[in-house]
Amino acid sequence: MPRVALYNIQGQQVGEIELDDRVFGGEINEAVLHDAVVMQLASRRRGTAATRGWAEVSGGGRKPWRQKGTGRARAGSIRSPLWRGGAIIFGPQPRDYGYRLPKKVRRLALRSALASKVRDGDLIVLDELKMEKPRTRDMAHILKNLNAENKALVVTATREPNVELSARNLPGVRFLASDGLNVYDLLAHDKLVITKDAVARVQEVLA
């Protein structure tokens, strides 16, 4: 089982923690990681693109000119798709692009993402992360002590409002509770800063 250092918010090592090999030490399946990221990005698409069809475009209630004798092509409406300002045939309509991968595949992707953080040395485990009041400067100081001031994902066991408020104004830093941990955010951030309580909860779910 992999063992990693346990730090306090001053950046000092206070011990070691043993990680579950089934969650943090497995093989990294890049194909599944790709599928999970594509699924998340597809689910985030707004899908609001829309065009007007024959029944929705306004105007064109009468024939623009008589059928025969003008020398021009036959025309029944100025809102024909052939005309400028006319209807659009088979154009995009509002839709939901989201879909779901099987539960086992989603969990495999999450385990692969966590294992990649351990392999690359980008996992930082804290003994505790609590703040008496929200203060961005204090959060920036903590991340600097941990050498994680650039693009860090901060994860605690449960939602910590003061930590969340302190982290949200730092560029490249994102806060999540353990139940919101996802593949896209793990891969999009260079460092994963996670409390030991959050590690226990993640292992409980994914082991």
ABEGO torsion letter per residue (X at the ends): XBBBBBBBAAGBBAEBBBBBAAAAABBBBAAAAAAAAAAAAAAABAGABBBBBAAABBEGABBABBABGAGBBBBABAABAABBGBBBBGBBBBBBABBBBBAAAAAAAAAAAAAAAAAAGABBBBABBBBABBBAAAAAAAAAAAGAABGBBBBBABBBAAAAAAAAABBGBBBBBAAABBAAAAAABABBBBBAAAAAAAAAAAX
